[in-house]
């Protein structure tokens, strides 16, 4: 197991940099303010992590777009366009995500 720096999703860099700057300013004011601001900075970094995944190459597998708990699997009918009255059947997989899950 490697404990290096985590991969970060590029959309998260702005949030992480801004919170890091606020943390640095807070540390220049007082240690208590710095420690208080450090916690949200670490949470923000943890939220935007992008771990490396091993994707299996099997046609019978379903690849999840996010971590979490599967809350429901059901067959649904859906029309792909408003002009086309024909409905197609799809399998809907609902996933419950907490703030700590990879989105």
Secondary structure, DSSP 4 states (H G I P E B T S, - for coil): ---SPPPB-GGGHHHHHHHHHHHHHHHHH-HHHHHHHHHHHHHHHHHTB---------TT----SS-SEEEEEEEEEEESSSS---EEEEEEEEEE--TTS--
